[in-house]
Amino acid sequence: MKSKIFIFILSMMLLYGIAKTAYHHEGEIDAPKFITAYPDCEGTKLDSCALCHSGGQYEKKPGKWVEVGSCQWCHRDDVYGYSGTGDADLTLNEFGRDYRDNGRNVAAFAAIEDIDSDGDGYTNKEEIDTLHYPGDSDDDLTKIPSPRVVYTMNDIGELSRHKQFLLMNASRKNDLYGEYEGVTIADLIDDAGMLDSATGVTVFAPDGYFYTYDLNSGGDYYYVYGTYPQAQFYYVPEADLANGGWCDYSAPSCIGRNDGDLIYVENGLKLILAYKIDGAFLEPGYLDETNRLAGEGPFRAVPPQMISGPPDQSSTSTNQDVYWPYDENADHNAGFSCRTVVAVRIEPLPEGTIDFNWYEGGWDYVDNQEVIIYGAIASGNLDGKATDKDTGNTISGVTIKTDKGGYLTKTDSRGNYSIKGMKPDTYTLTASATGYGSKSRTVTISKDTTQTADFILKKSLLPPCPVEESLKGETANLELIRQFRDEKLAKNPLGKTYIRLYYRNAKEILTIALSKNELQKEIKGLIHQILPHIKDVLEGKGASLSEEHMSFVNKLLDKFAFQGSKDLKRTIKRIKNDLLDVDFLKRITG
């Protein structure tokens, strides 16, 4: 545990422009140019590939067109491809084309501010200032975000868990028996505050696949509320994948079951949002080498069979002379599940609101193990402003972030901010800005009301931060480290000492780090590993690091000591000595 705190201190001293605020590829060169032109947009929805790129559609077979998101569209071999040999211009939206045609540099954004790239009646500048996509005609100033709430894996885990052993019967792939664990979608949307006017639920994957479920049973579709019919266990050796068949019976939850046994599930079979199968977390989804969605996690919508039946042979098999040949009328529930769910839309979408855009960052939800619930849910609003305590002037670009729900915005040029569509709840708001100390306050959001929360920020007494200067603005990761600094380190004498050490040595460490490419890569890998641990500490959780990890850290420290000044060598020696103290963690965060 004590070694973990060292990693935090080291990260504060080594961080230099490696934070990723939105879904960007390595080597991305245009996003930094946009943030240079519009620093207040960093970390917002505009700080993503969707600013300039869009999805597309292709003809899967004659007359059948498939729509895909920007990631899959760009990676298609006939568009741009993983090899990068295609024409990336095919992925650009109207705003992206205008940016390209005007020089593809920082000045290009200013050159196209007064035009209306997407033809929705508003200039690019008007849309950027209000955080609307200037390249998406469906997202204009008349629209507001749909009521929504983001659930993390931890949030989902705090809801009532439901386990169910069942058959996932596929049409064209192998069938599977297994025990899925998660939360019922009924409990999830109830917790999100579903309105009485809701008519159904649609789940989305980041590749654009979606499926809509009815709220109640009685129709032709799988349903959210209610219990599915009890099923029986079907087994014949011929069907077993281990014997060359088509159904996977390898799960531990299959042991001890016999053909014809009724399957007991506590509280009955339900439509669930699963995060585990047979006790293991689901493998996160990703695009494979064929540009198709592989994996099924972090979350999968799992509907049981409405009509219980055996695992029939795959429809693609040429051998149908088997005990359970393919039956086109069977309940192939696996085909109506949704792998890698990133969004759940409660129908209908409120009039005048913006739909979830899975072009914009569905893969970020996968990476962060989150799911967004939005649409017909109860909500309230929040607004306010940020001012300088000494001058009384308003402050633009202040990040306003909640401790839960995934709400984040920034103050505009007049220092005002607004968050619409928040789930009624009590939140801790944190306001932070470059050059200012962060400030937090509690606010309660009620249904159909607007709460006001203003912030008065004081200039930071700390000297200019070389890290922020190198980043030229805030990032989500910087905000996390800043929060750790202000809420943990700055609250005790030892923590304050380490803050002073950081500011005294950061410039030299940056100079050393930036002088060697290999060292930069090592530091980058370290930072990406420690950021989740910083979150854990802020949430009151504990964790430890392996001996292998600590060996890597010590070698990295030695490299800096080898090239550093006497003062830096003394600092590193001080850190190593402090780590020998078993009470170091308590002293630095207590």
RODREN-231839 format. One line per field, with one value per residue (C-alpha): x, y, z; residue number from 1. Coordinates in nm, 3 decimals. Example, Ala and Ser with C-alpha at 12.3 -4.5 7.8 and 13.67 -1.06 7.14 Angstrom:
# residues 2
px: 1.230,1.367 .
py: -0.450,-0.106 .
pz: 0.780,0.714 .
seq: 1,2 .
# end
This chain:
# residues 590
px: 0.000,0.277,0.437,0.116,0.137,0.489,0.352,0.113,0.395,0.606,0.317,0.277,0.646,0.653,0.323,0.392,0.123,0.018,-0.335,-0.620,-0.938,-1.143,-1.122,-0.811,-0.569,-0.201,-0.026,-0.341,-0.231,-0.556,-0.721,-0.438,-0.476,-0.846,-0.778,-0.516,-0.780,-1.056,-0.894,-1.229,-1.348,-1.089,-1.255,-1.596,-1.777,-1.614,-1.274,-1.313,-1.288,-1.656,-1.572,-1.442,-1.536,-1.862,-1.977,-2.109,-2.300,-2.218,-2.423,-2.382,-2.581,-2.805,-3.063,-2.935,-2.741,-2.556,-2.479,-2.159,-1.991,-1.687,-1.438,-1.557,-1.616,-1.263,-1.110,-1.286,-1.032,-1.222,-1.225,-0.904,-0.823,-0.601,-0.303,-0.379,-0.353,-0.706,-0.850,-0.918,-1.110,-1.395,-1.455,-1.477,-1.797,-1.865,-1.679,-1.381,-1.367,-1.379,-1.099,-0.892,-0.955,-0.844,-0.503,-0.558,-0.388,-0.485,-0.559,-0.802,-1.051,-1.060,-1.099,-1.417,-1.577,-1.832,-1.953,-2.220,-2.049,-2.339,-2.611,-2.825,-2.862,-2.587,-2.225,-1.946,-1.844,-2.196,-2.210,-1.861,-1.927,-2.237,-2.080,-2.279,-2.121,-2.051,-2.043,-2.371,-2.692,-2.896,-2.710,-2.788,-2.858,-3.227,-3.138,-3.043,-2.883,-3.128,-3.179,-2.907,-2.696,-2.371,-2.324,-1.976,-1.902,-1.896,-2.238,-2.382,-2.227,-2.411,-2.751,-2.916,-2.726,-2.899,-2.745,-2.900,-2.787,-2.928,-2.879,-2.758,-2.896,-2.736,-2.839,-2.506,-2.253,-2.195,-2.451,-2.346,-2.460,-2.334,-2.420,-2.444,-2.435,-2.545,-2.835,-3.183,-3.250,-3.576,-3.384,-3.139,-3.396,-3.600,-3.291,-3.230,-3.581,-3.779,-4.091,-4.440,-4.462,-4.181,-4.265,-3.955,-3.580,-3.313,-2.958,-2.661,-2.315,-2.029,-2.031,-2.387,-2.574,-2.891,-3.195,-3.524,-3.700,-4.063,-4.132,-4.380,-4.447,-4.726,-4.577,-4.339,-4.025,-3.814,-3.926,-3.784,-4.037,-4.151,-4.008,-3.928,-4.045,-3.843,-3.612,-3.470,-3.115,-3.064,-2.772,-2.675,-2.310,-2.348,-2.418,-2.124,-1.857,-1.597,-1.711,-1.711,-2.064,-2.197,-2.288,-2.030,-2.090,-1.749,-1.871,-1.831,-2.198,-2.283,-2.125,-2.372,-2.660,-2.832,-3.046,-3.403,-3.321,-3.523,-3.302,-3.370,-3.287,-3.348,-3.613,-3.657,-3.508,-3.487,-3.356,-3.027,-2.733,-2.456,-2.097,-1.981,-2.007,-1.929,-1.772,-1.534,-1.578,-1.677,-1.400,-1.427,-1.538,-1.296,-1.274,-1.090,-0.871,-1.182,-1.326,-1.600,-1.698,-1.528,-1.561,-1.885,-1.811,-1.791,-2.172,-2.399,-2.777,-2.882,-3.242,-3.353,-3.553,-3.921,-3.984,-3.751,-3.584,-3.267,-2.942,-3.004,-2.736,-2.592,-2.777,-2.445,-2.356,-2.382,-2.451,-2.813,-2.859,-2.820,-3.031,-3.115,-3.095,-3.129,-3.484,-3.567,-3.862,-3.655,-3.594,-3.241,-3.210,-2.834,-2.907,-3.127,-2.878,-2.643,-2.271,-2.063,-2.354,-2.251,-2.593,-2.949,-3.212,-3.547,-3.804,-3.924,-3.648,-3.787,-3.873,-3.604,-3.322,-3.005,-2.975,-2.671,-2.415,-2.226,-1.987,-1.866,-1.711,-1.886,-1.544,-1.460,-1.747,-1.593,-1.251,-1.398,-1.638,-1.939,-2.287,-2.510,-2.884,-3.080,-3.412,-3.745,-3.613,-3.689,-3.440,-3.353,-3.108,-2.812,-2.661,-2.428,-2.120,-1.757,-1.588,-1.242,-1.242,-0.992,-1.115,-1.481,-1.438,-1.602,-1.377,-1.414,-1.301,-1.369,-1.442,-1.753,-1.766,-1.990,-1.872,-2.116,-2.346,-2.078,-2.178,-1.910,-1.915,-1.712,-1.798,-1.843,-1.679,-1.903,-1.823,-2.162,-2.230,-2.534,-2.594,-2.933,-3.095,-2.940,-3.080,-3.241,-2.986,-2.734,-2.397,-2.061,-1.961,-1.597,-1.486,-1.127,-0.929,-0.568,-0.411,-0.683,-0.736,-1.023,-1.340,-1.618,-1.974,-2.281,-2.598,-2.929,-3.104,-3.482,-3.715,-3.826,-3.639,-3.321,-3.069,-2.808,-2.454,-2.200,-1.828,-1.583,-1.230,-0.908,-0.584,-0.354,-0.064,0.145,0.402,0.329,0.310,0.544,0.314,0.019,0.240,0.351,-0.010,-0.131,-0.458,-0.648,-0.714,-0.934,-0.625,-0.473,-0.798,-0.779,-0.423,-0.512,-0.801,-0.563,-0.328,-0.600,-0.806,-0.526,-0.178,-0.262,-0.446,-0.139,0.222,0.396,0.168,0.241,0.613,0.573,0.379,0.673,0.912,0.706,0.714,1.082,1.185,0.917,1.090,1.414,1.226,1.038,1.365,1.515,1.199,1.158,1.522,1.485,1.210,1.248,1.212,0.900,0.744,0.825,0.675,0.368,0.309,0.351,0.104,-0.163,-0.125,-0.149,-0.447,-0.704,-0.527,-0.559,-0.933,-0.937,-0.762,-0.999,-1.291,-1.145,-1.035,-0.705,-0.472,-0.113,0.144,0.342,0.714,0.760,0.588,0.798,1.115,1.016,0.952,1.289,1.473,1.292,1.384,1.748,1.749,1.635,1.882,2.165,2.096,1.968,2.117,2.226,1.894,1.696,1.920,1.846,1.472,1.474,1.677,1.424,1.138,1.310,1.378,1.019,0.892,1.065,0.826,0.529,0.315,0.398,0.054,-0.126,0.105,0.076,-0.300,-0.428 .
py: 0.000,0.242,0.181,0.291,0.640,0.666,0.600,0.893,1.124,1.006,1.053,1.413,1.468,1.284,1.362,1.551,1.553,1.191,1.227,1.127,1.322,1.166,0.878,0.962,0.743,0.740,1.003,1.209,1.547,1.735,1.714,1.911,2.179,2.207,2.235,2.501,2.699,2.626,2.533,2.548,2.250,2.011,1.711,1.790,1.586,1.797,1.667,1.348,1.199,1.278,1.648,1.589,1.228,1.041,0.688,0.542,0.255,-0.036,-0.291,-0.622,-0.802,-0.679,-0.446,-0.483,-0.179,-0.172,0.152,0.163,0.413,0.621,0.369,0.078,0.300,0.436,0.091,-0.067,-0.179,0.002,0.329,0.384,0.051,-0.058,-0.023,0.343,0.293,0.411,0.758,0.907,1.191,0.944,0.949,1.327,1.516,1.863,2.041,1.808,1.883,2.258,2.226,2.024,2.262,2.562,2.429,2.165,2.381,2.593,2.893,2.683,2.676,3.057,3.069,2.861,3.001,3.214,2.949,2.685,2.361,2.125,2.358,2.359,2.738,2.807,2.905,2.675,2.919,2.934,2.555,2.512,2.777,2.586,2.238,2.125,1.937,2.180,1.884,1.719,1.884,1.686,1.856,2.227,2.505,2.417,2.080,2.004,1.685,1.410,1.336,1.086,0.926,0.732,0.418,0.287,-0.076,0.010,0.176,-0.131,-0.353,-0.165,-0.258,-0.593,-0.873,-1.140,-1.471,-1.705,-2.022,-2.040,-2.139,-1.881,-2.034,-1.891,-1.936,-1.923,-1.973,-2.224,-2.233,-2.182,-2.281,-2.060,-1.862,-1.488,-1.240,-0.878,-0.648,-0.681,-0.412,-0.349,-0.257,-0.048,0.170,0.200,0.327,0.571,0.713,0.585,0.791,0.637,0.744,0.509,0.255,0.040,0.006,0.007,-0.110,0.001,-0.138,0.092,-0.053,0.074,-0.253,-0.206,-0.399,-0.279,-0.468,-0.433,-0.318,-0.596,-0.951,-1.043,-0.923,-1.068,-0.921,-0.994,-0.791,-0.597,-0.654,-0.997,-1.347,-1.573,-1.937,-2.188,-2.389,-2.739,-2.857,-3.019,-3.251,-3.520,-3.615,-3.548,-3.177,-3.128,-2.904,-3.117,-3.408,-3.206,-3.073,-2.719,-2.641,-2.536,-2.723,-2.645,-2.397,-2.508,-2.428,-2.723,-2.978,-3.214,-3.134,-3.402,-3.396,-3.306,-3.148,-2.838,-2.533,-2.348,-1.976,-1.778,-1.512,-1.658,-1.585,-1.214,-0.982,-0.869,-0.645,-0.891,-0.817,-1.167,-1.518,-1.812,-1.580,-1.404,-1.051,-1.038,-0.975,-0.612,-0.571,-0.466,-0.451,-0.758,-0.789,-0.832,-0.506,-0.687,-0.656,-0.924,-0.985,-0.918,-0.692,-0.500,-0.528,-0.757,-0.760,-1.121,-1.223,-1.577,-1.785,-1.694,-2.045,-2.294,-2.531,-2.731,-2.606,-2.676,-2.720,-2.408,-2.293,-2.274,-2.639,-2.878,-3.163,-3.139,-3.513,-3.472,-3.509,-3.138,-3.005,-2.636,-2.515,-2.175,-2.147,-2.207,-1.928,-1.816,-1.575,-1.520,-1.330,-1.086,-1.011,-0.718,-0.753,-0.466,-0.246,0.119,0.285,0.208,0.438,0.446,0.517,0.760,1.017,1.346,1.592,1.851,1.649,1.509,1.134,0.946,0.960,0.633,0.794,1.026,0.790,0.462,0.304,0.535,0.377,0.036,0.152,0.314,0.026,0.255,0.255,0.557,0.538,0.814,0.916,0.908,0.946,1.196,1.480,1.824,2.093,2.277,2.612,2.868,3.076,3.096,3.416,3.520,3.586,3.873,4.056,3.959,3.883,3.578,3.287,3.097,2.741,2.626,2.254,2.163,1.793,1.571,1.286,1.045,1.028,1.129,1.495,1.740,2.082,2.401,2.765,2.973,3.303,3.480,3.238,3.063,2.692,2.467,2.093,1.977,1.639,1.527,1.237,1.368,1.299,1.465,1.537,1.674,1.931,2.020,2.331,2.348,2.566,2.622,2.870,2.833,2.610,2.365,2.399,2.154,2.188,1.970,2.021,1.834,1.806,1.764,1.655,1.928,2.203,2.402,2.432,2.709,2.653,2.933,2.903,3.166,3.049,3.186,3.204,2.921,3.015,2.745,2.852,2.794,2.423,2.301,2.005,2.229,2.450,2.149,2.034,2.385,2.338,2.095,1.731,1.479,1.304,1.628,1.704,1.365,1.427,1.781,1.639,1.395,1.683,1.905,1.642,1.416,1.564,1.924,1.817,1.707,1.823,1.539,1.576,1.948,1.867,1.643,1.912,2.147,1.876,1.841,2.207,2.232,1.939,1.906,2.127,1.926,1.597,1.718,1.817,1.473,1.291,1.481,1.423,1.046,0.879,0.545,0.713,0.890,0.556,0.407,0.705,0.698,0.334,0.405,0.693,0.490,0.220,0.445,0.662,0.392,0.354,0.729,0.692,0.406,0.612,0.906,0.664,0.527,0.195,0.023,-0.164,-0.278,-0.309,-0.617,-0.663,-0.661,-0.325,-0.183,-0.309,-0.118,0.196,0.175,0.130,0.432,0.634,0.536,0.659,1.001,1.006,0.914,1.215,1.454,1.737,1.701,1.844,1.588,1.306,1.417,1.425,1.072,0.947,1.111,0.934,0.595,0.644,0.751,0.435,0.229,0.374,0.141,0.439,0.640,0.596,0.711,1.008,1.136,1.098,1.119 .
pz: 0.000,0.088,-0.251,-0.417,-0.268,-0.402,-0.749,-0.704,-0.601,-0.891,-1.132,-1.022,-1.090,-1.425,-1.596,-1.916,-2.178,-2.182,-2.051,-2.281,-2.228,-2.503,-2.748,-2.951,-3.137,-3.048,-3.259,-3.302,-3.441,-3.501,-3.157,-2.990,-3.258,-3.181,-2.808,-2.875,-3.066,-2.810,-2.476,-2.294,-2.500,-2.358,-2.199,-2.351,-2.612,-2.884,-2.774,-2.976,-3.323,-3.384,-3.417,-3.771,-3.849,-3.894,-3.952,-4.274,-4.424,-4.652,-4.843,-4.661,-4.927,-5.208,-5.058,-4.699,-4.575,-4.245,-4.061,-3.855,-3.626,-3.712,-3.567,-3.780,-4.081,-4.070,-4.021,-4.320,-4.578,-4.854,-4.655,-4.458,-4.301,-4.014,-4.248,-4.312,-4.687,-4.766,-4.805,-4.461,-4.627,-4.681,-4.306,-4.270,-4.195,-4.337,-4.056,-4.100,-4.471,-4.412,-4.157,-4.404,-4.693,-4.487,-4.397,-4.127,-3.864,-3.565,-3.788,-3.994,-3.706,-3.694,-4.072,-4.063,-3.748,-3.931,-4.174,-4.113,-4.209,-4.135,-4.269,-3.956,-3.940,-3.684,-3.739,-3.636,-3.364,-3.221,-3.202,-3.056,-2.790,-2.678,-2.711,-3.013,-3.303,-3.591,-3.831,-3.727,-3.849,-3.595,-3.308,-3.304,-3.056,-3.032,-2.879,-2.520,-2.388,-2.314,-1.942,-1.857,-1.589,-1.620,-1.413,-1.341,-1.275,-0.904,-0.931,-1.103,-0.838,-0.563,-0.711,-0.635,-0.806,-1.007,-1.117,-1.371,-1.541,-1.891,-2.252,-2.501,-2.820,-3.136,-3.498,-3.679,-3.398,-3.121,-2.843,-2.480,-2.132,-1.852,-1.542,-1.606,-1.320,-1.328,-1.252,-1.393,-1.649,-1.464,-1.146,-1.347,-1.521,-1.203,-1.024,-1.311,-1.260,-1.558,-1.628,-1.637,-2.001,-2.104,-2.375,-2.414,-2.378,-2.650,-2.582,-2.793,-2.864,-2.971,-3.323,-3.370,-3.311,-3.110,-2.998,-2.847,-2.568,-2.464,-2.111,-2.038,-2.156,-2.393,-2.720,-2.976,-2.821,-2.516,-2.218,-1.924,-1.646,-1.543,-1.518,-1.812,-1.824,-1.628,-1.854,-1.848,-1.912,-2.251,-2.311,-2.559,-2.620,-2.993,-2.927,-2.690,-2.839,-2.663,-2.882,-3.202,-3.153,-3.143,-2.778,-2.521,-2.195,-2.046,-1.783,-1.420,-1.373,-1.602,-1.368,-1.205,-1.441,-1.645,-1.955,-1.862,-1.525,-1.446,-1.395,-1.073,-1.071,-0.754,-0.827,-1.176,-1.517,-1.601,-1.869,-1.716,-1.786,-1.709,-1.612,-1.520,-1.659,-1.435,-1.180,-1.422,-1.552,-1.916,-2.166,-2.284,-2.642,-2.916,-3.295,-3.424,-3.734,-3.946,-3.809,-3.620,-3.256,-3.047,-2.674,-2.489,-2.191,-1.976,-1.998,-2.199,-2.223,-2.164,-2.242,-2.147,-2.394,-2.406,-2.539,-2.375,-2.616,-2.681,-2.835,-3.203,-3.468,-3.632,-3.941,-4.126,-4.064,-4.358,-4.117,-4.010,-3.959,-3.582,-3.269,-3.264,-3.621,-3.686,-3.622,-3.771,-3.534,-3.220,-2.972,-3.061,-2.772,-2.819,-3.137,-2.947,-2.676,-2.716,-2.648,-2.511,-2.412,-2.372,-2.369,-2.262,-2.408,-2.232,-2.502,-2.613,-2.636,-2.500,-2.773,-2.841,-2.685,-2.838,-2.884,-2.761,-3.039,-3.047,-3.296,-3.020,-2.770,-2.717,-2.688,-2.400,-2.210,-2.277,-2.157,-1.844,-1.768,-1.780,-1.928,-1.990,-1.920,-2.093,-2.242,-2.061,-1.707,-1.431,-1.420,-1.290,-1.396,-1.252,-1.339,-1.189,-1.247,-1.139,-1.024,-0.906,-0.530,-0.551,-0.860,-0.877,-1.247,-1.395,-1.497,-1.824,-1.876,-1.520,-1.509,-1.309,-1.230,-1.018,-0.798,-0.965,-1.265,-1.515,-1.541,-1.652,-1.815,-1.836,-1.783,-2.097,-2.187,-1.934,-1.653,-1.667,-1.679,-1.709,-1.675,-1.794,-1.750,-1.420,-1.223,-0.900,-0.628,-0.398,-0.557,-0.460,-0.721,-0.776,-0.964,-1.087,-1.324,-1.419,-1.179,-0.917,-0.618,-0.664,-0.458,-0.375,-0.253,-0.212,-0.413,-0.428,-0.764,-0.762,-1.040,-1.282,-1.097,-1.157,-0.876,-0.870,-0.745,-0.783,-0.716,-0.597,-0.669,-0.530,-0.723,-0.628,-0.403,-0.568,-0.828,-1.199,-1.273,-1.550,-1.609,-1.690,-1.903,-2.105,-2.145,-2.224,-2.037,-1.823,-1.892,-1.717,-1.582,-1.458,-1.278,-1.109,-0.988,-0.886,-0.684,-0.514,-0.438,-0.290,-0.107,0.019,0.008,0.095,0.409,0.608,0.670,0.485,0.185,0.171,0.178,-0.123,-0.308,-0.252,-0.374,-0.689,-0.778,-0.692,-0.913,-1.181,-1.437,-1.419,-1.437,-1.744,-1.908,-1.846,-1.954,-2.277,-2.373,-2.417,-2.620,-2.442,-2.105,-2.224,-2.317,-1.976,-1.795,-2.016,-1.932,-1.561,-1.562,-1.741,-1.477,-1.172,-1.269,-1.175,-0.837,-0.776,-0.827,-0.577,-0.309,-0.363,-0.323,0.001,-0.144,-0.087,-0.318,-0.336,-0.610,-0.707,-0.647,-1.024,-1.046,-0.764,-0.933,-1.245,-1.039,-0.865,-1.194,-1.333,-1.025,-1.064,-1.422,-1.310,-1.022,-1.259,-1.483,-1.219,-1.022,-0.661,-0.550,-0.754,-0.626,-0.269,-0.344,-0.485,-0.190,0.044,-0.134,-0.109,0.261,0.328,0.162,0.430,0.688,0.739,0.841,0.529,0.374,0.686,0.729,0.375,0.331,0.689 .
seq: 1,2,3,4,5,6,7,8,9,10,11,12,13,14,15,16,17,18,19,20,21,22,23,24,25,26,27,28,29,30,31,32,33,34,35,36,37,38,39,40,41,42,43,44,45,46,47,48,49,50,51,52,53,54,55,56,57,58,59,60,61,62,63,64,65,66,67,68,69,70,71,72,73,74,75,76,77,78,79,80,81,82,83,84,85,86,87,88,89,90,91,92,93,94,95,96,97,98,99,100,101,102,103,104,105,106,107,108,109,110,111,112,113,114,115,116,117,118,119,120,121,122,123,124,125,126,127,128,129,130,131,132,133,134,135,136,137,138,139,140,141,142,143,144,145,146,147,148,149,150,151,152,153,154,155,156,157,158,159,160,161,162,163,164,165,166,167,168,169,170,171,172,173,174,175,176,177,178,179,180,181,182,183,184,185,186,187,188,189,190,191,192,193,194,195,196,197,198,199,200,201,202,203,204,205,206,207,208,209,210,211,212,213,214,215,216,217,218,219,220,221,222,223,224,225,226,227,228,229,230,231,232,233,234,235,236,237,238,239,240,241,242,243,244,245,246,247,248,249,250,251,252,253,254,255,256,257,258,259,260,261,262,263,264,265,266,267,268,269,270,271,272,273,274,275,276,277,278,279,280,281,282,283,284,285,286,287,288,289,290,291,292,293,294,295,296,297,298,299,300,301,302,303,304,305,306,307,308,309,310,311,312,313,314,315,316,317,318,319,320,321,322,323,324,325,326,327,328,329,330,331,332,333,334,335,336,337,338,339,340,341,342,343,344,345,346,347,348,349,350,351,352,353,354,355,356,357,358,359,360,361,362,363,364,365,366,367,368,369,370,371,372,373,374,375,376,377,378,379,380,381,382,383,384,385,386,387,388,389,390,391,392,393,394,395,396,397,398,399,400,401,402,403,404,405,406,407,408,409,410,411,412,413,414,415,416,417,418,419,420,421,422,423,424,425,426,427,428,429,430,431,432,433,434,435,436,437,438,439,440,441,442,443,444,445,446,447,448,449,450,451,452,453,454,455,456,457,458,459,460,461,462,463,464,465,466,467,468,469,470,471,472,473,474,475,476,477,478,479,480,481,482,483,484,485,486,487,488,489,490,491,492,493,494,495,496,497,498,499,500,501,502,503,504,505,506,507,508,509,510,511,512,513,514,515,516,517,518,519,520,521,522,523,524,525,526,527,528,529,530,531,532,533,534,535,536,537,538,539,540,541,542,543,544,545,546,547,548,549,550,551,552,553,554,555,556,557,558,559,560,561,562,563,564,565,566,567,568,569,570,571,572,573,574,575,576,577,578,579,580,581,582,583,584,585,586,587,588,589,590 .
# end
